[in-house]
Amino acid sequence: MSNKNQFSFIDPAKSPVFYGYVILVIGTIGIYCSIPGQTIGVSVFTDPVKDALGLTRNQFSNAYMIGTICSSLVIGRAGIWFDKYGARYVAFFAAITLAVALMLCSWSVQMSEFVKTMLDVDTWLIPFVIMACLFFMLRFSGQGVLTMASRNVIMIWFDKNRGKVNALSSVAISFGFSSSPLWVNALIEGYSWQVAWQILAAALLIFSFFILQFYKNRPEEHGLLPDGEILEDKETSTGMPVAKQYTAKEAQQTRAFWMYGLILSFNSFFITGLTFHVVSVFASEGFSKDDAISIFLPASVVAVTFSLVFNFLSDYLHLKLYLYLMILGGIMASVGFLFLSSSFGIPLLIGGFGILGGFFAVLNAIVWPRFYGRTHLGAITGKVMSFLILASALAPPIFSLCFSTFGSYRLLGYLGLTFILFLSIASIRANNPQ
């Protein structure tokens, strides 16, 4: 058995269909399995866990922020591991680590009480530090490594059809993520938050076996090429595409890397901050909680529609057009946020919110392999992922600071609009370096 296929009974070369489609399915499930480490998966546990640990909402949120920021500082290393060891092992150990983190989270109260007894002190700092460390493990392994490895392995197996398969994956993930709070909450209410985390940990341990069996690093390692072509001569072929293979350092020297990275980071910052404080944002403009929550369904419809259509078209269109369409979405969202109380505010916010989310699903997956090749994809996307995680970590406290200082969130609308206008000018020369 080839060392590249070690511990696996699956041989992609013998698959009756192009194995990339198997990768599409299993990779999409891998991204879905990262939910326990994503904000949408953690948020359902907030109230019962903070109450059990004796933490205030601010203390719990700050522990989450610290863990997330620390994750953003080291996620780039995981990208290097991806390039060196491949998607199989990186995703496998990420799933194992996430499972261990979830088990430790389920024991967080006992751990806190044990440390308090050992030190003979009773302070909120102990559960705060414990949760900050656990959140670091959750965010690094779940939101960071497992998501990155699963998304990248799909992109590596396709080239000409990359947009089409990403459309299918993105739509499946969108519906999966949007429904996850319902079944996670059902687990909590049916069994308790401790058992819910333990069930999720057990599921991840099971899925780690499937990662080891079905994840395959590169089609060339199995006598294949992206999109299903067959290598005629396995001995002489290098398996390298014609396009220039940029290193992470070379990629960062191009304008496109920073412009695309910044618009994706803006999306993470704006959507995370708005989602986290949506009730307060709308209340500050005289709207009810129901009005605030009601924006998510139409915004999701817009996002899924744009993602599906433009993922398919991305195989034929220049991504710079997508960059400017996403910038347009940012302008709409910022103006809608700024004039929320006006008659056009909410429709603009919903439209911009949806356009940002739709194009995020396209660009975050497709732009990096198309612009910089597949050889160093892990290091490049790991660097980008650090921007996204840092932006999502800083958003909630910055939104909160703005409101507590100025009594309004509107300053963020002006700052967002300024930043987006800067990007629109700076991106004029953000061309595909290939």
Disulfide bonds with the S-S distance in Angstrom:
none
